[in-house]
Amino acid sequence: MAAQYSITGSTAKGIAASVERAVAAGGLGPGAALPPVRRLADELGVSPGTVATAYKELRQRGVVVTRGRGGTVVAHAPAVASRRPPRVPEGLRDLAGGHPDPAFLPVLHPPAEVLPVPGSHRAAPRLAGLEGLTRAWFARDGVPAEHVTFAHGALDCIARLLSTELRPGDAVAVEDPGFHHLLDLVAALGLRTVPVAVDDEGITPEALRSALRSGVRALVCSPRGQSPMGGCFSPGRRDDLARILTASPDVLVVEDDHNAEISGVPAYSLAAAGLPRWAQVRTVSKHLGIDLRWAGVACDAATLARHDGRMLMTSGWVSHVLQETAARAMDDPATRAVVASAGSAYTERREALVRELGARGIAAHGASGLSVWVPVRDESAVVNGLRSHGWWVAAGARFRIASPTAVRITTAGLDVADARRLAGDFASVLGDSEALYGG
C-alpha cells in the first residue's frame, strides 16, 4: 500500500524519483495505489499541477498506470517467466509447443554469395523482388497492398506498432484465450490488457463493444488460426466486427495472420473492410521455417510511416540475406507444393482429433490452425493424467486472462491413428477422476 511508504519531493522530478525509488526497492509493489493528486499535493505542500506532472512522467516511463476511477497504481511487471512453457519431460510425445511438423518444412536456400555493400541498406531497406511477392501475397486474399513493409516477425511488428501509437497505461484489447507471448508483450510495453472473448469465429461482437466502451486504443486479433483456440472469421462475423470498429476510427486494428498459408480456411480479414487505421502482419515461420525471422506487413499509409520511422532508428532493416532467402522460397514452385501439402495434412490431423474427441463425448475447438483447444475443469489433472499415458499437452493457464480452463493440444505432427489413441487416453483420464475434473 502507498501508506507504507512516504512519498517525498518538492518538484515533479523529485516526486517521480521518490516513487520510482520505492518501486525499485519494493516499498511500493505492483498494484499499489498512489495517493490522489490533491491529497499528495496537500501532504507535500506543492501544487496539484506539480503532482499531476510527476504522475504523468511516471506513466510515460511505464512505472504506473491510471485506471480511471481506480486511480493511479504501480504497474505490474511483465509476467514473462510465469507464461513460459515448462520443459518437456523426457520420453513424452510433445504436443504442447505449437510448432509445425518438420516433415512439411522445405529446405531453405540462402544466397550462395553475400557481396559486400558500401555503407548500409537504410536507403533501400526492402528488396524489390520480395516486396512484389509480398504485395501479391496480401492482394490474393483481398488485403489492400498499396502500402507494405517488412519486420523481423509478428511480435517485432506488433511491438513497434503499439509503442509508436500508444503511451504506457493505455489499453489494448487482446483475445482471451490468446497468444501467450503477446500477453507478455503488452505488459512489457507498460500497456493495459483488456480481454476480449473468442469463440470458433474469433472475437465476439459483444466483447469487442465492451472493450471499445472501456477506452481501448488498439485491438490485436487473428482472422484465422487463432492461438490457442483455432477460431476463424466467417464473412458474417468479419462484417459485424467491421461495423462496430467503424464507429471507433481512432482505434488501431492489428491482425496477426501468422497461419495464412496453412490455416486450412479462407481469409475474411478486417484489413479488407476499409478501416482507417489498420495493419495485417504475416509471418513465414510456420510454413517455411522457424528460423526465418521475416514478416510482411500491409497497413494504411500513416501506420507504415510510423512503423518504418521507428525501425530506421533501431534495427534499420531486415537482413537482405533473410529477405533473399524468403523470396527464393516464396517464388519456388516446389516449395509452394510442399506448403500446400502441409496445409492439407494439418487440416486432416486437426479435424481427426476433434472428431475422435467428439465421438467420446469430449467437446473441442479447432476450426483452423495447428492446435485444438479442449475445455476441462482441472488443467493440471488433465496434463498430468495424459503424461502418464506418454503425452505432453499444454495447460491453458498461460493463454488465459479470464476465460475458462482448458488444455491446448498441437496437432501438426499427430496423424489420424495417433489422434484416435490420444482421444481414447483423454477419455480414460477424464473417467478415472470424473469427480474432480472433466471436459
N, C-alpha and C positions, 0 to 999 in steps of 0.2 A: 504494500500500500504506500501511496505517496506520503502519508503521515509518518512513516517510519524513517523518512529521510528529509532533512531540512534543506530546501532549495534556497540558494543564495544568489547574490548578484545585484548590481545597481544599473547595469546596462543590458541590452538584449543579448549581446555576445556573452556576457558574464553569466546570465541566467541560463542560456543554452548550454554553456560549458559545464555549469553545475549539474544540470540534468544529465548531460552525456557522461560525466564522471560517475554519477550514481548508477546509470545503466551499466557502464563498463564494470563497476565494482560489485554489482549485484544488489545494491541498495534499492533500486527500482527494477523489478522484474518484468518480464513480458506480460502485458495486460494491465499493469499497474496504472491507475488513473492519476493524472496530474491535476492540480487544483484548478478550478475555473479561473479565467483570466483576471476578473476583477478581484477575486479573493486574494490571489497571489500578489497582485499589484498592491493591495492594501497591506499585506504582510511585509512586503519588501520596501514599501514607501516609494514606489515608482508609478508611472502612468500605465493604464491598461494597454496603451499602444506599445509600450516597451515590452510587456509580457507577450502581447499578440505577435510582435515581430520575432521574439525568441522562439515561440511555438512554431511559427511559420518556417524559420530556419531549421528547426529540428525535423519538421515534416519533410522538407526538401531533401534532407540528408537520410531520410528513412528511419530516424530514431523513434519517432512517434507517428501515430496515425490519428485522424479525427473521425469520430463515428457519430456525427450529428448530435442528437440528444444524449448519446452515450459519452460525450465529452472527448477529451484528448487522452490517449493512453499510450503506453510504451509498446512499440511494435514487437510482434513475435519474431523470433529468429527463424530463418528458413529451416524447415523440417527435413532437410536432405537425408540425414542419416536414418531417420525413422522410416522413410519410404524406400530406402534402398533394399532390393530383394535379397533375401538370405542366400547363403551359399547352398548349392545343390548338393545334398548328401551323396556320398559315393555309392555307386551301384544302382541308383534310381534313374528311371526314364524321365528326362527333363521335359515337362510340358508347361513350364512356368515362364519361360523367357520372352515369349512374343516374337521369336526370331523366325525368319524364313527357313525352308529346307535347303541346305547347301546343295542338294542334288539338282535344284532348279535355279541355281545362280550361275550365270555364264562366266566363262574365263575372260577376264578383262585384259586389254592390250594397250598399255600406256605407250606414249611415243617412243620409238626406238632411239631417237636422239632428242636431247633438250639443248637447243642452241642458246648461247648467252645473248642477253639483250642489254643495250645501253640504258642506264637509269632504271626505271620501274615501269610497271604496267598501269599505273594510276590514270594515265591519259586515255587508255583503251582497255578498261577492266574486263570486257566481255569479248570472247571470240565470236566473230560474226557467224560462223557456221553453227555453233551451239545456240546462239541467240535465235537463229532462224528455226532450228529444231524445237526450241522451247516455245516459240510463238505458235508453231503448228500443233504442239502437244496440248496447249491450252485451248486453242481455237477448235480443235477436234471435238471438244466437249462443250462448246458454246461459251467458254470463258473469254471475255474481251482480252485481246492480246496486243493492244496497241502499245502498252507500257509494260515491259518485262525487265527483270533484273535477276541477279544471282545472289545466293547466300551459301553459307557453309553447312546448312542443314535446317530443318524446320525450327528447332528451338533457337538456333542462332538468329534466324529471321524474326521469329516472334519476339524474342528479347529486344532486338533492335527497334522493332515497330512500337512495342509498348513503352520502351524507355524514351523514345522521341516524342510520343504522343501524350503520355501521362506523367503525373507527378507522384512521388511517394504518398501513399494514403488514398489515392484514387482507387475506384472499384473496377474489377474486371469480372465479367460473367464467364464462368467455365462450366464445362459439362460435369455432372455428378451422377454416376461414377465417371471418372475421366483419366486422362493420361497422367501418370504419377509424376513424371519429370516436369510436366507443365505446371502442375500444382505447386511443386517446389520452386519452379522458376518465378512464378507470380509472387510468392512470398519473398524470394531472394531480392526481387526488384523493389521491395517495400510497398507493394500494392496489396489491395484487399480483395480476396476472392469472394465472389457471390455465386453459390452453387446453383446450377440450372439442371433440373431433372431431365433425363433422357429415357426414351423407350426405343422400340425397334425401328422407328422412323426418325431417330435423332432427338434433338432438343424439343421439348414440348412447348406449344404456343403459350400456355398458361404460365409456365415457369419463366419464359422469356419476358412476358409482360411484367411479371413481378420484379424481375431483375432490372428492367428498364425504369420501373417506378422507383426503385431504390437508388437510382442515380449512377448506374454503371457507365463508364466512359468507353469501354471496349467489350467485345464479345469474341471469344475464341472457341471455335467449334469445328466439327468434322462432318463433311457432307456424306461420307460413306466410310466403311471400315472403322467406325468409331471405336476408340480404345477406352475401356476394355469390353464394352457391351456389344459392339458389332452393328450398331444401328446405321441406317442409311436413309437419306431424304427420299421420300416419294415426291412426285410432282405436286400433289396437293399440299403436303407438309411444307415443301420449299416455298410455295406460293403464300401460304398462311404466314410463315415467318417473315417473308419479304414484305408483306403488307404491314406487319407490326413494326418492322425496322424502318420503313419509310417515314414513320412519324417521329423518328429519332435520328435525324440526318447527321448529327454530330458524333454519333457512336461509331467507332471504327470496328468493322467486322472482319475478322481474320479467320479464314478457312484453312484447315490443315488437311490436305488431301493426300496424305502420305502413302495411301494404298491405291493410288489412282490406277495402276496397271494390273493389280491382282486382287482387287476387292470383290470381283465377281458380279458386280451390279453396274447399271448405267449411272452417269453423273447427272444429278439435278442440283445445281450449285446456286447458292445465294449470290456468288460473284457474277452470275449471268442474269441477275434480276434487276440490274440498273441502279444499285445502291450508290450513293455519292461517295462514301468512304469505305473502301474495302481492299482486301488483299487475299490472294489464294497462294499458298505455298505447296509445292510438290517436291518430294524427295525421290531418290533412286535407290536408297539403301536396302529396301525390302525386295526389289526385283532385279537389281544389277549387282549389288554387293555392299555389305555393311560398312566397308572401309572407304567407300566412295562418298566422301563428305561434301556433296554438292546438292543444291536445291535450286529450282526455278521458281520465280515469283512473278505473278501478274497482279497489277494493282492500279488504282487511279493515279493520276499524274502527281498530285500533291504528296501522296504516300510514297511513291517512288523517289521523289526528290529528297524527302526526309530520310528514308532508308539509306539511299546511296550517299547522301551527305554525311551521315554518321559512319558508314562503312569507310569512306575515304579518310576519316580522321582516326580510324582504328586499324583494321587489318588491310584496308586499301582495296583488295580484290581477292577473288577466289583464285587459287593457283591455276595458271594456264595449263599445267601438266594434268591436273584433275579435270579441267574443262575439256581438254583434248581427249582424255580417256572416256569421259562421259559421252562426248559427241560421237566417238567411234562406235561405242556400244549402242547408242540410240539409233544410229543410222545403219546398223548392220542387220541384214535380213535374218541371218542365223540366230542372232541374239533375240530378235523380236519373236522368232518361233519358239525359243526356249521360254521366254516370258509368257507367251500365250499358253503354252503347255502348263506352266506353273499356275496361272490363273484358273485354268480348268481343274487341275488337281486340288488346289486349295479349296475351291468351292465344293468339290465332291467330298473331301475329307471333313470339312466343317459341317456340311449337311448330314453326313453319315453319323457324326456324333450326336447332333441334335435329334436325329431320327431315332437312334438307338436309346438315347436317354428317354425320349418321349414314349417309346414302347414300354419302358419300365416305370412310367408314371412320374418322371422327373422333368419338370419344365426347365427349358434352357433358352438363352437368347444367342443368336448368331446369324443375323440376316446378311452379313457381309464381313470380309476381312479374314484374319488369320486365327481368331480365337473364339471361344464360346464362353459365355457368362452364365453361371448356374447359381441361382439363389439358394442359400442354405441358412439354417438357423444358427449354426455354430461353425465358423470358418476353421478354427484351429482343429476341431474334432474331425472335420472332413479331410483337411490337409494331412493330419497325422494318420487317419484311417486309411487313406489312399497310399500313404507312404508304406504302410505295412504290406500293401499289395504290389509294391515296386514302382509306384507312380509318384511324381513330384509336381504338384499344381500350385498355383499362386493364390494365397489368401487375398480376399478382396479389400482388406483394410487399407492398403496403401493407395488404392484407387478411389476411395470414397471420402466424401465430406459428411453428408447427412443421409445418403442413400442406404437402403437395407443391405444386410450382409450377403456375401456371395463368394464364389471362387471363380478364378479365370483359368481356362484350360487352352493352351496353344495347340491348335490342330494342324499346323502347317506340315508337320512330319508324321502325322498319325494316319495310317492307312485304314481302310474300311474294316479289315479284320481286327486291327488294334482297337478301333472305336467300339466294336462290339464287346470286346473283352473289358475295356475300360468302363463302359456303361454297366456291365454286369458287376464289376468290382464296386462301382459307385453305389449301385443299388444295395449291394451287400453291406457296405459301410453304413448307409443310412438305416438299413434294417437292424444292424447289430445294436445300435443305440438310439432307436426311434424315440425313446422318451426324452432324450437330451437334445437332439438336433435332427434336421431333416430338410428336404428340398422344398 
